[in-house]
Amino acid sequence: MTTSPATPIRLGVNIDHIATVRNARGGTHPDPVKGALLAQASGADGITAHLREDRRHIRDADLERLRADLSIPLNMEMAATEEMTTIATRLRPHACCLVPERRQEVTTEGGLDVRGQASELAPRITRLRDAGIRVSLFIDPDPAQIETAAQLGAAVVELHTGAYADAMDEAARAIEHGRLMAGAEHAARCGLEVHAGHGLTYDNVGPIATLPQVMELNIGHFLIGQAIFDGLPAVIRHMKDVIAAARK
Ligand code: PXP
Protein backbone atom coordinates (compact mmCIF):
# COMPACT_ATOMS: atom_id res chain seq x y z
CA MET A 1 0.00 0.00 0.00
CA THR A 2 1.55 3.32 -1.00
CA THR A 3 0.42 6.48 0.67
CA SER A 4 1.03 10.01 -0.48
CA PRO A 5 2.85 12.10 2.14
CA ALA A 6 0.18 14.75 1.57
CA THR A 7 -2.67 12.56 2.91
CA PRO A 8 -4.11 14.50 5.86
CA ILE A 9 -3.80 12.94 9.30
CA ARG A 10 -6.83 12.65 11.55
CA LEU A 11 -6.53 13.96 15.08
CA GLY A 12 -8.23 11.81 17.68
CA VAL A 13 -8.70 13.66 20.96
CA ASN A 14 -8.51 11.54 24.09
CA ILE A 15 -10.82 13.04 26.72
CA ASP A 16 -9.96 10.73 29.64
CA HIS A 17 -8.34 13.47 31.68
CA ILE A 18 -11.41 15.69 31.64
CA ALA A 19 -13.01 12.81 33.53
CA THR A 20 -9.95 12.57 35.80
CA VAL A 21 -10.56 16.16 36.92
CA ARG A 22 -14.29 15.57 37.30
CA ASN A 23 -13.73 12.47 39.41
CA ALA A 24 -11.31 14.32 41.72
CA ARG A 25 -14.37 15.89 43.37
CA GLY A 26 -16.85 13.13 42.68
CA GLY A 27 -19.36 15.41 40.96
CA THR A 28 -20.36 16.08 37.36
CA HIS A 29 -18.04 18.98 36.45
CA PRO A 30 -16.14 19.15 34.13
CA ASP A 31 -18.24 16.90 31.91
CA PRO A 32 -16.10 14.82 29.50
CA VAL A 33 -18.99 14.58 27.04
CA LYS A 34 -19.26 18.37 26.92
CA GLY A 35 -15.49 18.40 26.32
CA ALA A 36 -15.87 15.86 23.52
CA LEU A 37 -18.57 17.94 21.84
CA LEU A 38 -16.38 21.04 22.13
CA ALA A 39 -13.45 19.10 20.65
CA GLN A 40 -15.71 17.97 17.80
CA ALA A 41 -16.78 21.57 17.15
CA SER A 42 -13.11 22.66 17.23
CA GLY A 43 -11.94 20.29 14.50
CA ALA A 44 -11.23 16.98 16.23
CA ASP A 45 -11.61 14.13 13.75
CA GLY A 46 -12.46 11.56 16.39
CA ILE A 47 -12.84 11.10 20.14
CA THR A 48 -11.05 8.46 22.16
CA ALA A 49 -12.15 7.35 25.61
CA HIS A 50 -10.55 4.57 27.66
CA LEU A 51 -12.94 2.64 29.86
CA ARG A 52 -10.47 1.22 32.35
CA GLU A 53 -11.37 -1.78 34.46
CA ASP A 54 -11.08 0.37 37.61
CA ARG A 55 -13.18 3.21 36.03
CA ARG A 56 -10.60 5.70 37.29
CA HIS A 57 -11.64 8.28 34.68
CA ILE A 58 -14.21 7.42 32.01
CA ARG A 59 -17.34 5.67 33.29
CA ASP A 60 -19.84 3.46 31.51
CA ALA A 61 -22.44 6.27 31.43
CA ASP A 62 -19.92 8.60 29.74
CA LEU A 63 -19.44 6.12 26.93
CA GLU A 64 -23.21 5.69 26.48
CA ARG A 65 -23.58 9.45 26.12
CA LEU A 66 -20.58 9.76 23.79
CA ARG A 67 -22.04 7.06 21.59
CA ALA A 68 -25.39 8.84 21.48
CA ASP A 69 -24.20 12.44 21.08
CA LEU A 70 -21.08 12.44 18.87
CA SER A 71 -21.21 12.74 15.11
CA ILE A 72 -17.47 12.03 14.65
CA PRO A 73 -16.06 8.52 15.19
CA LEU A 74 -15.79 7.19 18.75
CA ASN A 75 -12.74 5.08 19.49
CA MET A 76 -13.19 3.05 22.67
CA GLU A 77 -9.91 2.12 24.27
CA MET A 78 -10.12 -1.01 26.38
CA ALA A 79 -8.36 -4.01 27.81
CA ALA A 80 -9.09 -7.23 25.90
CA THR A 81 -11.25 -8.66 28.68
CA GLU A 82 -14.61 -10.43 28.61
CA GLU A 83 -16.29 -7.54 30.43
CA MET A 84 -14.99 -4.91 28.01
CA THR A 85 -15.74 -7.01 24.94
CA THR A 86 -19.34 -7.42 26.12
CA ILE A 87 -19.69 -3.66 26.72
CA ALA A 88 -18.15 -2.83 23.33
CA THR A 89 -20.29 -5.24 21.32
CA ARG A 90 -23.42 -3.77 22.95
CA LEU A 91 -22.29 -0.16 22.47
CA ARG A 92 -20.83 -0.64 18.97
CA PRO A 93 -18.41 2.29 18.80
CA HIS A 94 -16.77 3.05 15.45
CA ALA A 95 -13.50 1.49 16.67
CA CYS A 96 -12.00 -0.34 19.62
CA CYS A 97 -8.33 0.01 20.43
CA LEU A 98 -7.13 -2.91 22.54
CA VAL A 99 -4.49 -1.90 25.05
CA PRO A 100 -2.62 -3.63 27.86
CA GLU A 101 -3.86 -2.62 31.29
CA ARG A 102 -2.26 -2.99 34.66
CA ARG A 103 -4.11 -1.71 37.69
CA GLN A 104 -1.11 0.02 39.29
CA GLU A 105 0.09 1.82 36.16
CA VAL A 106 -0.30 5.58 35.80
CA THR A 107 -0.96 5.30 32.06
CA THR A 108 -0.71 2.67 29.30
CA GLU A 109 2.90 1.57 29.64
CA GLY A 110 4.16 -0.26 26.56
CA GLY A 111 2.24 -1.97 23.82
CA LEU A 112 0.04 -5.03 23.87
CA ASP A 113 1.88 -8.35 23.53
CA VAL A 114 -0.26 -9.60 20.67
CA ARG A 115 2.20 -12.36 19.85
CA GLY A 116 2.24 -13.74 23.38
CA GLN A 117 -1.54 -13.39 23.83
CA ALA A 118 -2.65 -14.32 20.31
CA SER A 119 -4.86 -17.22 21.38
CA GLU A 120 -6.77 -15.11 23.95
CA LEU A 121 -7.02 -12.11 21.63
CA ALA A 122 -8.23 -13.96 18.54
CA PRO A 123 -11.82 -14.71 19.73
CA ARG A 124 -12.23 -11.21 21.19
CA ILE A 125 -11.09 -9.59 17.94
CA THR A 126 -13.50 -11.81 16.01
CA ARG A 127 -16.43 -10.83 18.28
CA LEU A 128 -15.63 -7.13 17.91
CA ARG A 129 -15.31 -7.45 14.14
CA ASP A 130 -18.55 -9.43 13.93
CA ALA A 131 -20.26 -6.52 15.74
CA GLY A 132 -19.06 -4.22 12.95
CA ILE A 133 -16.34 -2.56 15.05
CA ARG A 134 -13.00 -1.58 13.55
CA VAL A 135 -10.30 -3.23 15.67
CA SER A 136 -7.05 -1.48 16.45
CA LEU A 137 -4.18 -2.98 18.47
CA PHE A 138 -1.90 -0.68 20.46
CA ILE A 139 1.57 -2.13 19.99
CA ASP A 140 5.24 -1.26 20.05
CA PRO A 141 6.77 -0.91 16.57
CA ASP A 142 8.08 -4.46 16.62
CA PRO A 143 7.92 -6.48 13.36
CA ALA A 144 6.73 -9.67 15.07
CA GLN A 145 3.91 -7.84 16.88
CA ILE A 146 2.88 -6.13 13.65
CA GLU A 147 2.78 -9.39 11.72
CA THR A 148 0.70 -11.07 14.41
CA ALA A 149 -1.71 -8.12 14.45
CA ALA A 150 -2.27 -8.61 10.72
CA GLN A 151 -2.69 -12.38 11.13
CA LEU A 152 -5.30 -11.81 13.86
CA GLY A 153 -7.41 -9.73 11.50
CA ALA A 154 -6.95 -6.29 13.07
CA ALA A 155 -7.69 -3.43 10.68
CA VAL A 156 -5.37 -0.99 12.43
CA VAL A 157 -2.24 -0.90 14.57
CA GLU A 158 -1.65 2.09 16.77
CA LEU A 159 2.08 2.42 17.30
CA HIS A 160 3.10 3.38 20.85
CA THR A 161 5.11 6.60 20.69
CA GLY A 162 5.88 6.67 24.43
CA ALA A 163 9.53 5.59 24.12
CA TYR A 164 10.04 8.27 21.43
CA ALA A 165 8.33 10.95 23.54
CA ASP A 166 10.27 9.99 26.68
CA ALA A 167 13.70 9.70 25.00
CA MET A 168 16.31 11.48 27.12
CA ASP A 169 18.34 12.98 24.28
CA GLU A 170 18.31 13.53 20.54
CA ALA A 171 20.30 10.37 19.77
CA ALA A 172 17.85 8.19 21.71
CA ARG A 173 14.91 9.98 20.11
CA ALA A 174 16.33 9.38 16.62
CA ILE A 175 16.61 5.68 17.36
CA GLU A 176 13.00 5.52 18.56
CA HIS A 177 11.86 7.54 15.55
CA GLY A 178 13.66 5.10 13.27
CA ARG A 179 11.83 2.20 14.92
CA LEU A 180 8.50 3.96 14.41
CA MET A 181 9.33 4.71 10.78
CA ALA A 182 10.27 1.10 10.07
CA GLY A 183 7.22 -0.12 12.01
CA ALA A 184 4.86 2.13 10.06
CA GLU A 185 6.33 0.93 6.75
CA HIS A 186 6.11 -2.71 7.80
CA ALA A 187 2.54 -2.37 9.06
CA ALA A 188 1.42 -0.74 5.81
CA ARG A 189 3.10 -3.55 3.85
CA CYS A 190 1.13 -6.03 5.99
CA GLY A 191 -2.09 -4.26 4.91
CA LEU A 192 -2.71 -2.51 8.24
CA GLU A 193 -3.84 1.08 8.70
CA VAL A 194 -1.33 2.86 10.92
CA HIS A 195 -2.14 5.15 13.84
CA ALA A 196 0.21 6.48 16.52
CA GLY A 197 -0.02 8.00 19.93
CA HIS A 198 1.14 8.48 23.51
CA GLY A 199 3.07 11.38 24.95
CA LEU A 200 2.72 13.59 21.88
CA THR A 201 2.97 17.38 22.25
CA TYR A 202 3.33 20.43 20.00
CA ASP A 203 7.12 19.96 20.24
CA ASN A 204 7.45 16.29 19.36
CA VAL A 205 4.45 15.57 17.08
CA GLY A 206 6.08 16.86 13.87
CA PRO A 207 8.44 13.95 13.10
CA ILE A 208 5.61 11.47 13.73
CA ALA A 209 3.23 13.42 11.50
CA THR A 210 5.77 13.24 8.66
CA LEU A 211 5.54 9.42 8.54
CA PRO A 212 3.42 8.96 5.41
CA GLN A 213 1.75 5.73 6.55
CA VAL A 214 0.40 7.29 9.76
CA MET A 215 -3.26 8.13 9.22
CA GLU A 216 -4.33 9.11 12.73
CA LEU A 217 -2.75 10.49 15.87
CA ASN A 218 -4.42 10.01 19.24
CA ILE A 219 -3.47 12.65 21.77
CA GLY A 220 -4.86 13.24 25.24
CA HIS A 221 -2.83 14.36 28.22
CA PHE A 222 -1.01 17.23 26.55
CA LEU A 223 -4.14 18.63 24.88
CA ILE A 224 -6.25 18.55 28.03
CA GLY A 225 -3.39 19.95 30.13
CA GLN A 226 -2.65 22.75 27.68
CA ALA A 227 -6.36 23.59 27.51
CA ILE A 228 -6.07 24.86 31.09
CA PHE A 229 -3.95 27.71 29.72
CA ASP A 230 -5.30 28.28 26.22
CA GLY A 231 -8.75 26.69 26.12
CA LEU A 232 -9.63 23.43 24.34
CA PRO A 233 -10.71 24.94 20.97
CA ALA A 234 -7.48 26.93 20.55
CA VAL A 235 -5.34 23.96 21.58
CA ILE A 236 -7.03 21.58 19.14
CA ARG A 237 -6.80 24.09 16.30
CA HIS A 238 -3.11 24.72 17.04
CA MET A 239 -2.29 21.01 17.24
CA LYS A 240 -4.03 20.46 13.90
CA ASP A 241 -1.97 23.31 12.39
CA VAL A 242 1.30 21.87 13.76
CA ILE A 243 0.42 18.45 12.35
CA ALA A 244 -0.61 19.85 8.97
CA ALA A 245 2.57 21.94 8.70
CA ALA A 246 4.74 18.89 9.43
CA ARG A 247 2.77 16.79 6.95
CA LYS A 248 3.38 19.13 3.98
N1 PXP B 1 -3.27 6.05 22.41
C1 PXP B 1 -3.44 5.09 23.35
C2 PXP B 1 -3.73 3.72 22.87
C3 PXP B 1 -3.37 5.39 24.72
O1 PXP B 1 -3.52 4.42 25.63
C4 PXP B 1 -3.16 6.72 25.11
C5 PXP B 1 -3.15 7.07 26.57
O2 PXP B 1 -4.40 6.87 27.10
C6 PXP B 1 -3.03 7.69 24.11
C7 PXP B 1 -3.06 7.33 22.77
C8 PXP B 1 -2.85 9.13 24.43
O3 PXP B 1 -1.68 9.33 25.16
P1 PXP B 1 -1.44 10.74 25.82
O4 PXP B 1 -2.52 10.93 26.85
O5 PXP B 1 -0.08 10.62 26.41
O6 PXP B 1 -1.53 11.77 24.72
Residues whose N, C-alpha, C, O or C-beta is under 5 A from the ligand:
A	BS01	PXP	N14 V99 T108 F138 G197 H198 G199 L200 N218 I219 G220 H221 F222
